[in-house]
Amino acid sequence: MEIYRANRRLTTGHERHDVIPASELVPEAVEVLLARGIISIASGPPLVELPGWKVRGRVLAAAGIETINALLDAEHEEAIIAAFQLKKRSTIERWRREALSWLKAPATNRNCGRC
């Protein structure tokens, strides 16, 4: 699944610098938003490089899931469940939110005219 970064505030409620999974955007609007520079494609390091993800990242990599984009793909859920013998899908959702949080830019000074 593709991940985008908001380059300015969106009517969806996303603020500038927010990281947005493609599932939260209207597919028909993505091309227009990209062309106008309102959003841009975001990427991150391999999962194994995220703080606290070394072991989890290795297990996921062995299952063919090496990036945040792959972690977000619904088609990989069964592989994640099998690799970790998970009983709850909520664990996967928590991991997805955590991984996305590492892509979010630090908060900016809201009073700054250039921010």
Biopython code that builds the backbone (N, CA, C, O; Angstrom):
import numpy as np
from Bio.PDB.StructureBuilder import StructureBuilder

atoms = [
    (1, "MET", "N", (0.843, -1.172, 0.000)),
    (1, "MET", "CA", (0.000, 0.000, 0.000)),
    (1, "MET", "C", (0.892, 1.241, 0.000)),
    (1, "MET", "O", (1.897, 1.308, 0.709)),
    (2, "GLU", "N", (0.513, 2.176, -0.781)),
    (2, "GLU", "CA", (1.279, 3.425, -0.858)),
    (2, "GLU", "C", (1.016, 4.274, 0.384)),
    (2, "GLU", "O", (-0.051, 4.202, 0.993)),
    (3, "ILE", "N", (2.002, 5.069, 0.739)),
    (3, "ILE", "CA", (1.901, 5.989, 1.868)),
    (3, "ILE", "C", (2.195, 7.393, 1.340)),
    (3, "ILE", "O", (3.108, 7.583, 0.537)),
    (4, "TYR", "N", (1.421, 8.364, 1.793)),
    (4, "TYR", "CA", (1.591, 9.745, 1.351)),
    (4, "TYR", "C", (1.851, 10.659, 2.531)),
    (4, "TYR", "O", (1.519, 10.336, 3.672)),
    (5, "ARG", "N", (2.449, 11.803, 2.245)),
    (5, "ARG", "CA", (2.668, 12.838, 3.250)),
    (5, "ARG", "C", (1.900, 14.079, 2.802)),
    (5, "ARG", "O", (1.985, 14.492, 1.645)),
    (6, "ALA", "N", (1.154, 14.663, 3.729)),
    (6, "ALA", "CA", (0.420, 15.891, 3.422)),
    (6, "ALA", "C", (1.397, 17.059, 3.389)),
    (6, "ALA", "O", (2.140, 17.279, 4.346)),
    (7, "ASN", "N", (1.397, 17.798, 2.304)),
    (7, "ASN", "CA", (2.273, 18.964, 2.171)),
    (7, "ASN", "C", (1.592, 20.235, 2.659)),
    (7, "ASN", "O", (2.222, 21.284, 2.796)),
    (8, "ARG", "N", (0.301, 20.121, 2.917)),
    (8, "ARG", "CA", (-0.468, 21.196, 3.542)),
    (8, "ARG", "C", (-1.712, 20.581, 4.143)),
    (8, "ARG", "O", (-2.000, 19.405, 3.919)),
    (9, "ARG", "N", (-2.443, 21.360, 4.896)),
    (9, "ARG", "CA", (-3.649, 20.853, 5.556)),
    (9, "ARG", "C", (-4.672, 20.411, 4.511)),
    (9, "ARG", "O", (-4.886, 21.090, 3.507)),
    (10, "LEU", "N", (-5.302, 19.257, 4.765)),
    (10, "LEU", "CA", (-6.294, 18.721, 3.841)),
    (10, "LEU", "C", (-7.694, 18.839, 4.440)),
    (10, "LEU", "O", (-7.851, 18.928, 5.657)),
    (11, "THR", "N", (-8.691, 18.840, 3.590)),
    (11, "THR", "CA", (-10.071, 18.902, 4.067)),
    (11, "THR", "C", (-10.476, 17.612, 4.788)),
    (11, "THR", "O", (-11.527, 17.564, 5.427)),
    (12, "THR", "N", (-9.658, 16.583, 4.690)),
    (12, "THR", "CA", (-9.910, 15.314, 5.384)),
    (12, "THR", "C", (-9.580, 15.417, 6.868)),
    (12, "THR", "O", (-9.873, 14.503, 7.639)),
    (13, "GLY", "N", (-8.965, 16.540, 7.268)),
    (13, "GLY", "CA", (-8.562, 16.715, 8.657)),
    (13, "GLY", "C", (-7.089, 16.432, 8.886)),
    (13, "GLY", "O", (-6.576, 16.649, 9.984)),
    (14, "HIS", "N", (-6.411, 15.952, 7.866)),
    (14, "HIS", "CA", (-4.972, 15.709, 7.986)),
    (14, "HIS", "C", (-4.228, 17.035, 7.958)),
    (14, "HIS", "O", (-4.519, 17.916, 7.148)),
    (15, "GLU", "N", (-3.269, 17.155, 8.855)),
    (15, "GLU", "CA", (-2.454, 18.361, 8.952)),
    (15, "GLU", "C", (-1.200, 18.228, 8.079)),
    (15, "GLU", "O", (-0.842, 17.134, 7.645)),
    (16, "ARG", "N", (-0.554, 19.348, 7.838)),
    (16, "ARG", "CA", (0.699, 19.350, 7.087)),
    (16, "ARG", "C", (1.686, 18.416, 7.787)),
    (16, "ARG", "O", (1.794, 18.430, 9.013)),
    (17, "HIS", "N", (2.385, 17.626, 7.026)),
    (17, "HIS", "CA", (3.389, 16.649, 7.457)),
    (17, "HIS", "C", (2.793, 15.337, 7.959)),
    (17, "HIS", "O", (3.545, 14.412, 8.265)),
    (18, "ASP", "N", (1.459, 15.224, 8.054)),
    (18, "ASP", "CA", (0.872, 13.954, 8.467)),
    (18, "ASP", "C", (1.193, 12.882, 7.433)),
    (18, "ASP", "O", (1.318, 13.168, 6.243)),
    (19, "VAL", "N", (1.323, 11.658, 7.900)),
    (19, "VAL", "CA", (1.538, 10.505, 7.034)),
    (19, "VAL", "C", (0.186, 9.828, 6.857)),
    (19, "VAL", "O", (-0.516, 9.552, 7.830)),
    (20, "ILE", "N", (-0.174, 9.561, 5.595)),
    (20, "ILE", "CA", (-1.515, 9.081, 5.283)),
    (20, "ILE", "C", (-1.430, 7.804, 4.440)),
    (20, "ILE", "O", (-0.892, 7.837, 3.333)),
    (21, "PRO", "N", (-1.948, 6.691, 4.940)),
    (21, "PRO", "CA", (-2.031, 5.489, 4.105)),
    (21, "PRO", "C", (-3.027, 5.731, 2.974)),
    (21, "PRO", "O", (-3.996, 6.471, 3.143)),
    (22, "ALA", "N", (-2.792, 5.114, 1.836)),
    (22, "ALA", "CA", (-3.668, 5.291, 0.679)),
    (22, "ALA", "C", (-5.116, 4.947, 0.997)),
    (22, "ALA", "O", (-6.032, 5.512, 0.400)),
    (23, "SER", "N", (-5.329, 4.034, 1.924)),
    (23, "SER", "CA", (-6.697, 3.622, 2.279)),
    (23, "SER", "C", (-7.527, 4.757, 2.880)),
    (23, "SER", "O", (-8.753, 4.669, 2.945)),
    (24, "GLU", "N", (-6.855, 5.817, 3.318)),
    (24, "GLU", "CA", (-7.575, 6.955, 3.912)),
    (24, "GLU", "C", (-7.885, 8.048, 2.899)),
    (24, "GLU", "O", (-8.471, 9.071, 3.253)),
    (25, "LEU", "N", (-7.501, 7.843, 1.656)),
    (25, "LEU", "CA", (-7.752, 8.842, 0.616)),
    (25, "LEU", "C", (-8.651, 8.263, -0.466)),
    (25, "LEU", "O", (-8.645, 7.057, -0.717)),
    (26, "VAL", "N", (-9.418, 9.129, -1.099)),
    (26, "VAL", "CA", (-10.253, 8.716, -2.218)),
    (26, "VAL", "C", (-9.322, 8.428, -3.398)),
    (26, "VAL", "O", (-8.596, 9.321, -3.837)),
    (27, "PRO", "N", (-9.332, 7.199, -3.917)),
    (27, "PRO", "CA", (-8.391, 6.837, -4.982)),
    (27, "PRO", "C", (-8.394, 7.792, -6.172)),
    (27, "PRO", "O", (-7.338, 8.086, -6.733)),
    (28, "GLU", "N", (-9.553, 8.269, -6.555)),
    (28, "GLU", "CA", (-9.637, 9.172, -7.708)),
    (28, "GLU", "C", (-8.964, 10.513, -7.438)),
    (28, "GLU", "O", (-8.544, 11.195, -8.372)),
    (29, "ALA", "N", (-8.862, 10.892, -6.177)),
    (29, "ALA", "CA", (-8.290, 12.188, -5.820)),
    (29, "ALA", "C", (-6.766, 12.148, -5.704)),
    (29, "ALA", "O", (-6.111, 13.184, -5.816)),
    (30, "VAL", "N", (-6.205, 10.979, -5.486)),
    (30, "VAL", "CA", (-4.767, 10.873, -5.237)),
    (30, "VAL", "C", (-3.942, 11.460, -6.382)),
    (30, "VAL", "O", (-3.007, 12.224, -6.140)),
    (31, "GLU", "N", (-4.273, 11.118, -7.606)),
    (31, "GLU", "CA", (-3.515, 11.618, -8.759)),
    (31, "GLU", "C", (-3.554, 13.144, -8.825)),
    (31, "GLU", "O", (-2.536, 13.780, -9.099)),
    (32, "VAL", "N", (-4.708, 13.724, -8.579)),
    (32, "VAL", "CA", (-4.859, 15.183, -8.601)),
    (32, "VAL", "C", (-4.051, 15.817, -7.470)),
    (32, "VAL", "O", (-3.350, 16.808, -7.679)),
    (33, "LEU", "N", (-4.153, 15.238, -6.268)),
    (33, "LEU", "CA", (-3.423, 15.772, -5.121)),
    (33, "LEU", "C", (-1.914, 15.699, -5.344)),
    (33, "LEU", "O", (-1.186, 16.629, -4.996)),
    (34, "LEU", "N", (-1.449, 14.594, -5.922)),
    (34, "LEU", "CA", (-0.017, 14.468, -6.240)),
    (34, "LEU", "C", (0.407, 15.493, -7.284)),
    (34, "LEU", "O", (1.441, 16.143, -7.133)),
    (35, "ALA", "N", (-0.385, 15.640, -8.341)),
    (35, "ALA", "CA", (-0.048, 16.576, -9.426)),
    (35, "ALA", "C", (0.011, 18.012, -8.929)),
    (35, "ALA", "O", (0.815, 18.805, -9.419)),
    (36, "ARG", "N", (-0.822, 18.350, -7.973)),
    (36, "ARG", "CA", (-0.860, 19.714, -7.437)),
    (36, "ARG", "C", (0.123, 19.926, -6.289)),
    (36, "ARG", "O", (0.255, 21.036, -5.774)),
    (37, "GLY", "N", (0.813, 18.857, -5.892)),
    (37, "GLY", "CA", (1.797, 18.976, -4.818)),
    (37, "GLY", "C", (1.182, 19.064, -3.433)),
    (37, "GLY", "O", (1.857, 19.445, -2.476)),
    (38, "ILE", "N", (-0.086, 18.718, -3.317)),
    (38, "ILE", "CA", (-0.769, 18.782, -2.027)),
    (38, "ILE", "C", (-0.337, 17.613, -1.143)),
    (38, "ILE", "O", (-0.257, 17.741, 0.078)),
    (39, "ILE", "N", (-0.061, 16.475, -1.776)),
    (39, "ILE", "CA", (0.515, 15.333, -1.078)),
    (39, "ILE", "C", (1.736, 14.866, -1.865)),
    (39, "ILE", "O", (1.889, 15.192, -3.042)),
    (40, "SER", "N", (2.592, 14.109, -1.212)),
    (40, "SER", "CA", (3.731, 13.495, -1.898)),
    (40, "SER", "C", (3.875, 12.067, -1.388)),
    (40, "SER", "O", (3.364, 11.719, -0.324)),
    (41, "ILE", "N", (4.568, 11.261, -2.150)),
    (41, "ILE", "CA", (4.783, 9.874, -1.743)),
    (41, "ILE", "C", (5.786, 9.854, -0.603)),
    (41, "ILE", "O", (6.839, 10.488, -0.672)),
    (42, "ALA", "N", (5.443, 9.111, 0.453)),
    (42, "ALA", "CA", (6.322, 8.992, 1.613)),
    (42, "ALA", "C", (6.958, 7.608, 1.612)),
    (42, "ALA", "O", (6.375, 6.643, 1.117)),
    (43, "SER", "N", (8.132, 7.527, 2.158)),
    (43, "SER", "CA", (8.795, 6.229, 2.294)),
    (43, "SER", "C", (9.577, 6.231, 3.597)),
    (43, "SER", "O", (9.835, 7.283, 4.181)),
    (44, "GLY", "N", (9.940, 5.071, 4.029)),
    (44, "GLY", "CA", (10.679, 4.966, 5.277)),
    (44, "GLY", "C", (11.752, 3.907, 5.179)),
    (44, "GLY", "O", (11.916, 3.265, 4.142)),
    (45, "PRO", "N", (12.471, 3.730, 6.250)),
    (45, "PRO", "CA", (13.527, 2.722, 6.267)),
    (45, "PRO", "C", (12.921, 1.320, 6.352)),
    (45, "PRO", "O", (11.725, 1.178, 6.607)),
    (46, "PRO", "N", (13.735, 0.287, 6.140)),
    (46, "PRO", "CA", (13.245, -1.074, 6.361)),
    (46, "PRO", "C", (12.747, -1.223, 7.804)),
    (46, "PRO", "O", (13.270, -0.573, 8.709)),
    (47, "LEU", "N", (11.763, -2.056, 8.016)),
    (47, "LEU", "CA", (11.185, -2.242, 9.347)),
    (47, "LEU", "C", (12.230, -2.603, 10.389)),
    (47, "LEU", "O", (12.150, -2.153, 11.532)),
    (48, "VAL", "N", (13.200, -3.402, 10.008)),
    (48, "VAL", "CA", (14.231, -3.846, 10.951)),
    (48, "VAL", "C", (15.027, -2.671, 11.523)),
    (48, "VAL", "O", (15.654, -2.806, 12.574)),
    (49, "GLU", "N", (15.009, -1.524, 10.844)),
    (49, "GLU", "CA", (15.750, -0.351, 11.295)),
    (49, "GLU", "C", (14.945, 0.575, 12.201)),
    (49, "GLU", "O", (15.501, 1.518, 12.764)),
    (50, "LEU", "N", (13.662, 0.325, 12.348)),
    (50, "LEU", "CA", (12.856, 1.150, 13.252)),
    (50, "LEU", "C", (13.249, 0.845, 14.691)),
    (50, "LEU", "O", (13.502, -0.313, 15.025)),
    (51, "PRO", "N", (13.304, 1.851, 15.541)),
    (51, "PRO", "CA", (13.632, 1.603, 16.949)),
    (51, "PRO", "C", (12.678, 0.593, 17.592)),
    (51, "PRO", "O", (11.459, 0.747, 17.526)),
    (52, "GLY", "N", (13.248, -0.436, 18.212)),
    (52, "GLY", "CA", (12.451, -1.457, 18.867)),
    (52, "GLY", "C", (11.888, -2.515, 17.943)),
    (52, "GLY", "O", (11.104, -3.358, 18.377)),
    (53, "TRP", "N", (12.273, -2.488, 16.674)),
    (53, "TRP", "CA", (11.719, -3.411, 15.690)),
    (53, "TRP", "C", (12.746, -4.412, 15.163)),
    (53, "TRP", "O", (12.460, -5.110, 14.190)),
    (54, "LYS", "N", (13.912, -4.505, 15.760)),
    (54, "LYS", "CA", (14.959, -5.367, 15.204)),
    (54, "LYS", "C", (14.482, -6.819, 15.061)),
    (54, "LYS", "O", (14.558, -7.387, 13.972)),
    (55, "VAL", "N", (13.997, -7.416, 16.139)),
    (55, "VAL", "CA", (13.558, -8.811, 16.091)),
    (55, "VAL", "C", (12.287, -8.939, 15.252)),
    (55, "VAL", "O", (12.197, -9.796, 14.372)),
    (56, "ARG", "N", (11.316, -8.086, 15.531)),
    (56, "ARG", "CA", (10.057, -8.111, 14.786)),
    (56, "ARG", "C", (10.322, -7.902, 13.296)),
    (56, "ARG", "O", (9.725, -8.571, 12.453)),
    (57, "GLY", "N", (11.222, -6.968, 12.979)),
    (57, "GLY", "CA", (11.569, -6.696, 11.589)),
    (57, "GLY", "C", (12.206, -7.888, 10.906)),
    (57, "GLY", "O", (11.942, -8.146, 9.731)),
    (58, "ARG", "N", (13.047, -8.622, 11.630)),
    (58, "ARG", "CA", (13.687, -9.825, 11.051)),
    (58, "ARG", "C", (12.662, -10.911, 10.751)),
    (58, "ARG", "O", (12.699, -11.544, 9.696)),
    (59, "VAL", "N", (11.754, -11.115, 11.688)),
    (59, "VAL", "CA", (10.718, -12.135, 11.485)),
    (59, "VAL", "C", (9.829, -11.743, 10.307)),
    (59, "VAL", "O", (9.494, -12.581, 9.471)),
    (60, "LEU", "N", (9.451, -10.478, 10.245)),
    (60, "LEU", "CA", (8.626, -10.008, 9.129)),
    (60, "LEU", "C", (9.383, -10.115, 7.810)),
    (60, "LEU", "O", (8.805, -10.506, 6.796)),
    (61, "ALA", "N", (10.663, -9.774, 7.814)),
    (61, "ALA", "CA", (11.469, -9.870, 6.592)),
    (61, "ALA", "C", (11.530, -11.318, 6.098)),
    (61, "ALA", "O", (11.472, -11.571, 4.894)),
    (62, "ALA", "N", (11.647, -12.255, 7.021)),
    (62, "ALA", "CA", (11.664, -13.669, 6.644)),
    (62, "ALA", "C", (10.344, -14.089, 5.996)),
    (62, "ALA", "O", (10.303, -15.031, 5.204)),
    (63, "ALA", "N", (9.265, -13.377, 6.342)),
    (63, "ALA", "CA", (7.945, -13.644, 5.754)),
    (63, "ALA", "C", (7.719, -12.805, 4.500)),
    (63, "ALA", "O", (6.628, -12.825, 3.930)),
    (64, "GLY", "N", (8.752, -12.062, 4.062)),
    (64, "GLY", "CA", (8.646, -11.250, 2.842)),
    (64, "GLY", "C", (8.094, -9.864, 3.059)),
    (64, "GLY", "O", (7.697, -9.202, 2.101)),
    (65, "ILE", "N", (8.058, -9.404, 4.309)),
    (65, "ILE", "CA", (7.504, -8.092, 4.637)),
    (65, "ILE", "C", (8.638, -7.244, 5.209)),
    (65, "ILE", "O", (8.973, -7.352, 6.388)),
    (66, "GLU", "N", (9.219, -6.403, 4.365)),
    (66, "GLU", "CA", (10.403, -5.646, 4.785)),
    (66, "GLU", "C", (10.173, -4.159, 4.954)),
    (66, "GLU", "O", (10.990, -3.473, 5.569)),
    (67, "THR", "N", (9.073, -3.648, 4.420)),
    (67, "THR", "CA", (8.828, -2.204, 4.448)),
    (67, "THR", "C", (7.497, -1.883, 5.115)),
    (67, "THR", "O", (6.650, -2.757, 5.301)),
    (68, "ILE", "N", (7.330, -0.620, 5.470)),
    (68, "ILE", "CA", (6.061, -0.176, 6.050)),
    (68, "ILE", "C", (4.944, -0.365, 5.028)),
    (68, "ILE", "O", (3.828, -0.741, 5.385)),
    (69, "ASN", "N", (5.241, -0.108, 3.779)),
    (69, "ASN", "CA", (4.238, -0.287, 2.725)),
    (69, "ASN", "C", (3.725, -1.727, 2.719)),
    (69, "ASN", "O", (2.519, -1.957, 2.629)),
    (70, "ALA", "N", (4.640, -2.696, 2.814)),
    (70, "ALA", "CA", (4.241, -4.108, 2.822)),
    (70, "ALA", "C", (3.466, -4.445, 4.088)),
    (70, "ALA", "O", (2.518, -5.229, 4.042)),
    (71, "LEU", "N", (3.855, -3.868, 5.205)),
    (71, "LEU", "CA", (3.148, -4.107, 6.464)),
    (71, "LEU", "C", (1.702, -3.615, 6.373)),
    (71, "LEU", "O", (0.803, -4.219, 6.959)),
    (72, "LEU", "N", (1.480, -2.539, 5.653)),
    (72, "LEU", "CA", (0.139, -1.978, 5.512)),
    (72, "LEU", "C", (-0.745, -2.761, 4.548)),
    (72, "LEU", "O", (-1.970, -2.661, 4.613)),
    (73, "ASP", "N", (-0.142, -3.532, 3.664)),
    (73, "ASP", "CA", (-0.923, -4.290, 2.681)),
    (73, "ASP", "C", (-1.741, -5.382, 3.353)),
    (73, "ASP", "O", (-1.199, -6.216, 4.079)),
    (74, "ALA", "N", (-3.039, -5.373, 3.111)),
    (74, "ALA", "CA", (-3.927, -6.373, 3.693)),
    (74, "ALA", "C", (-3.564, -7.778, 3.226)),
    (74, "ALA", "O", (-3.789, -8.750, 3.947)),
    (75, "GLU", "N", (-3.010, -7.890, 2.033)),
    (75, "GLU", "CA", (-2.677, -9.215, 1.503)),
    (75, "GLU", "C", (-1.604, -9.928, 2.329)),
    (75, "GLU", "O", (-1.431, -11.139, 2.195)),
    (76, "HIS", "N", (-0.886, -9.197, 3.177)),
    (76, "HIS", "CA", (0.160, -9.810, 3.994)),
    (76, "HIS", "C", (-0.302, -10.205, 5.394)),
    (76, "HIS", "O", (0.488, -10.743, 6.170)),
    (77, "GLU", "N", (-1.549, -9.952, 5.728)),
    (77, "GLU", "CA", (-2.029, -10.229, 7.085)),
    (77, "GLU", "C", (-1.864, -11.686, 7.482)),
    (77, "GLU", "O", (-1.418, -11.975, 8.593)),
    (78, "GLU", "N", (-2.211, -12.596, 6.606)),
    (78, "GLU", "CA", (-2.107, -14.020, 6.947)),
    (78, "GLU", "C", (-0.661, -14.423, 7.184)),
    (78, "GLU", "O", (-0.385, -15.238, 8.064)),
    (79, "ALA", "N", (0.269, -13.864, 6.412)),
    (79, "ALA", "CA", (1.694, -14.160, 6.607)),
    (79, "ALA", "C", (2.173, -13.638, 7.958)),
    (79, "ALA", "O", (2.971, -14.288, 8.633)),
    (80, "ILE", "N", (1.683, -12.465, 8.350)),
    (80, "ILE", "CA", (2.059, -11.887, 9.652)),
    (80, "ILE", "C", (1.501, -12.755, 10.775)),
    (80, "ILE", "O", (2.210, -13.067, 11.733)),
    (81, "ILE", "N", (0.246, -13.141, 10.661)),
    (81, "ILE", "CA", (-0.388, -13.982, 11.679)),
    (81, "ILE", "C", (0.376, -15.298, 11.829)),
    (81, "ILE", "O", (0.619, -15.752, 12.947)),
    (82, "ALA", "N", (0.753, -15.910, 10.704)),
    (82, "ALA", "CA", (1.479, -17.181, 10.748)),
    (82, "ALA", "C", (2.878, -17.009, 11.337)),
    (82, "ALA", "O", (3.321, -17.833, 12.137)),
    (83, "ALA", "N", (3.573, -15.942, 10.942)),
    (83, "ALA", "CA", (4.951, -15.736, 11.403)),
    (83, "ALA", "C", (5.026, -15.543, 12.914)),
    (83, "ALA", "O", (5.995, -15.964, 13.545)),
    (84, "PHE", "N", (4.026, -14.918, 13.489)),
    (84, "PHE", "CA", (4.041, -14.622, 14.929)),
    (84, "PHE", "C", (3.037, -15.455, 15.723)),
    (84, "PHE", "O", (2.928, -15.310, 16.941)),
    (85, "GLN", "N", (2.300, -16.330, 15.027)),
    (85, "GLN", "CA", (1.255, -17.140, 15.664)),
    (85, "GLN", "C", (0.308, -16.247, 16.477)),
    (85, "GLN", "O", (-0.005, -16.531, 17.633)),
    (86, "LEU", "N", (-0.133, -15.166, 15.840)),
    (86, "LEU", "CA", (-1.002, -14.195, 16.501)),
    (86, "LEU", "C", (-2.424, -14.721, 16.630)),
    (86, "LEU", "O", (-2.913, -15.454, 15.771)),
    (87, "LYS", "N", (-3.062, -14.339, 17.695)),
    (87, "LYS", "CA", (-4.466, -14.691, 17.919)),
    (87, "LYS", "C", (-5.386, -13.509, 17.586)),
    (87, "LYS", "O", (-6.565, -13.699, 17.285)),
    (88, "LYS", "N", (-4.838, -12.288, 17.643)),
    (88, "LYS", "CA", (-5.648, -11.086, 17.432)),
    (88, "LYS", "C", (-5.101, -10.264, 16.272)),
    (88, "LYS", "O", (-3.900, -10.007, 16.187)),
    (89, "ARG", "N", (-5.999, -9.858, 15.384)),
    (89, "ARG", "CA", (-5.607, -8.967, 14.290)),
    (89, "ARG", "C", (-5.332, -7.558, 14.804)),
    (89, "ARG", "O", (-4.685, -6.762, 14.123)),
    (90, "SER", "N", (-5.817, -7.249, 15.993)),
    (90, "SER", "CA", (-5.594, -5.912, 16.558)),
    (90, "SER", "C", (-4.100, -5.656, 16.780)),
    (90, "SER", "O", (-3.661, -4.506, 16.773)),
    (91, "THR", "N", (-3.325, -6.714, 16.976)),
    (91, "THR", "CA", (-1.872, -6.565, 17.121)),
    (91, "THR", "C", (-1.275, -6.014, 15.839)),
    (91, "THR", "O", (-0.402, -5.147, 15.877)),
    (92, "ILE", "N", (-1.738, -6.509, 14.714)),
    (92, "ILE", "CA", (-1.240, -6.028, 13.424)),
    (92, "ILE", "C", (-1.590, -4.555, 13.255)),
    (92, "ILE", "O", (-0.757, -3.772, 12.798)),
    (93, "GLU", "N", (-2.802, -4.170, 13.616)),
    (93, "GLU", "CA", (-3.215, -2.760, 13.510)),
    (93, "GLU", "C", (-2.351, -1.874, 14.405)),
    (93, "GLU", "O", (-1.966, -0.774, 14.010)),
    (94, "ARG", "N", (-2.052, -2.350, 15.594)),
    (94, "ARG", "CA", (-1.187, -1.587, 16.513)),
    (94, "ARG", "C", (0.201, -1.429, 15.913)),
    (94, "ARG", "O", (0.780, -0.344, 15.975)),
    (95, "TRP", "N", (0.743, -2.491, 15.334)),
    (95, "TRP", "CA", (2.066, -2.414, 14.710)),
    (95, "TRP", "C", (2.049, -1.445, 13.527)),
    (95, "TRP", "O", (3.000, -0.691, 13.322)),
    (96, "ARG", "N", (0.975, -1.469, 12.760)),
    (96, "ARG", "CA", (0.869, -0.555, 11.618)),
    (96, "ARG", "C", (0.879, 0.900, 12.082)),
    (96, "ARG", "O", (1.574, 1.739, 11.509)),
    (97, "ARG", "N", (0.102, 1.190, 13.125)),
    (97, "ARG", "CA", (0.071, 2.567, 13.654)),
    (97, "ARG", "C", (1.444, 2.968, 14.183)),
    (97, "ARG", "O", (1.902, 4.089, 13.960)),
    (98, "GLU", "N", (2.092, 2.048, 14.882)),
    (98, "GLU", "CA", (3.415, 2.347, 15.428)),
    (98, "GLU", "C", (4.423, 2.620, 14.312)),
    (98, "GLU", "O", (5.178, 3.590, 14.385)),
    (99, "ALA", "N", (4.441, 1.779, 13.287)),
    (99, "ALA", "CA", (5.379, 1.969, 12.178)),
    (99, "ALA", "C", (5.118, 3.300, 11.476)),
    (99, "ALA", "O", (6.059, 4.022, 11.148)),
    (100, "LEU", "N", (3.858, 3.626, 11.246)),
    (100, "LEU", "CA", (3.519, 4.904, 10.605)),
    (100, "LEU", "C", (3.953, 6.086, 11.462)),
    (100, "LEU", "O", (4.359, 7.121, 10.936)),
    (101, "SER", "N", (3.869, 5.935, 12.777)),
    (101, "SER", "CA", (4.245, 7.043, 13.656)),
    (101, "SER", "C", (5.715, 7.413, 13.497)),
    (101, "SER", "O", (6.089, 8.565, 13.716)),
    (102, "TRP", "N", (6.549, 6.451, 13.121)),
    (102, "TRP", "CA", (7.974, 6.745, 12.924)),
    (102, "TRP", "C", (8.213, 7.586, 11.667)),
    (102, "TRP", "O", (9.275, 8.191, 11.522)),
    (103, "LEU", "N", (7.244, 7.628, 10.768)),
    (103, "LEU", "CA", (7.385, 8.432, 9.554)),
    (103, "LEU", "C", (6.912, 9.865, 9.739)),
    (103, "LEU", "O", (7.227, 10.736, 8.928)),
    (104, "LYS", "N", (6.164, 10.111, 10.795)),
    (104, "LYS", "CA", (5.599, 11.442, 10.995)),
    (104, "LYS", "C", (6.698, 12.444, 11.346)),
    (104, "LYS", "O", (7.560, 12.177, 12.184)),
    (105, "ALA", "N", (6.648, 13.574, 10.703)),
    (105, "ALA", "CA", (7.621, 14.635, 10.962)),
    (105, "ALA", "C", (7.390, 15.217, 12.343)),
    (105, "ALA", "O", (6.260, 15.221, 12.829)),
    (106, "PRO", "N", (8.445, 15.711, 12.985)),
    (106, "PRO", "CA", (8.259, 16.343, 14.290)),
    (106, "PRO", "C", (7.303, 17.525, 14.176)),
    (106, "PRO", "O", (7.206, 18.154, 13.123)),
    (107, "ALA", "N", (6.605, 17.817, 15.254)),
    (107, "ALA", "CA", (5.668, 18.936, 15.259)),
    (107, "ALA", "C", (6.419, 20.222, 14.968)),
    (107, "ALA", "O", (7.540, 20.430, 15.433)),
    (108, "THR", "N", (5.786, 21.071, 14.196)),
    (108, "THR", "CA", (6.379, 22.356, 13.857)),
    (108, "THR", "C", (5.755, 23.453, 14.715)),
    (108, "THR", "O", (4.717, 23.248, 15.344)),
    (109, "ASN", "N", (6.376, 24.579, 14.732)),
    (109, "ASN", "CA", (5.837, 25.724, 15.453)),
    (109, "ASN", "C", (4.647, 26.249, 14.652)),
    (109, "ASN", "O", (4.824, 26.816, 13.574)),
    (110, "ARG", "N", (3.451, 26.064, 15.169)),
    (110, "ARG", "CA", (2.228, 26.464, 14.449)),
    (110, "ARG", "C", (2.150, 27.979, 14.240)),
    (110, "ARG", "O", (1.383, 28.439, 13.394)),
    (111, "ASN", "N", (2.929, 28.765, 14.996)),
    (111, "ASN", "CA", (2.899, 30.208, 14.836)),
    (111, "ASN", "C", (3.896, 30.696, 13.801)),
    (111, "ASN", "O", (3.956, 31.886, 13.495)),
    (112, "CYS", "N", (4.668, 29.781, 13.273)),
    (112, "CYS", "CA", (5.681, 30.146, 12.286)),
    (112, "CYS", "C", (5.022, 30.355, 10.927)),
    (112, "CYS", "O", (4.312, 29.467, 10.455)),
    (113, "GLY", "N", (5.228, 31.464, 10.306)),
    (113, "GLY", "CA", (4.646, 31.764, 9.006)),
    (113, "GLY", "C", (5.182, 30.896, 7.891)),
    (113, "GLY", "O", (4.516, 30.753, 6.865)),
    (114, "ARG", "N", (6.367, 30.305, 8.048)),
    (114, "ARG", "CA", (6.951, 29.467, 7.007)),
    (114, "ARG", "C", (6.658, 27.996, 7.233)),
    (114, "ARG", "O", (6.892, 27.183, 6.339)),
    (115, "CYS", "N", (6.152, 27.629, 8.407)),
    (115, "CYS", "CA", (5.960, 26.216, 8.765)),
    (115, "CYS", "C", (4.624, 25.690, 8.280)),
    (115, "CYS", "O", (4.304, 24.522, 8.497)),
]
sb = StructureBuilder()
sb.init_structure("model")
sb.init_model(0)
sb.init_chain("A")
sb.init_seg("    ")
for serial, (resi, resn, name, xyz) in enumerate(atoms, 1):
    if name == "N":
        sb.init_residue(resn, " ", resi, " ")
    sb.init_atom(name, np.array(xyz, "f"), 0.0, 1.0, " ", f" {name:<3s}", serial, name[0])
structure = sb.get_structure()
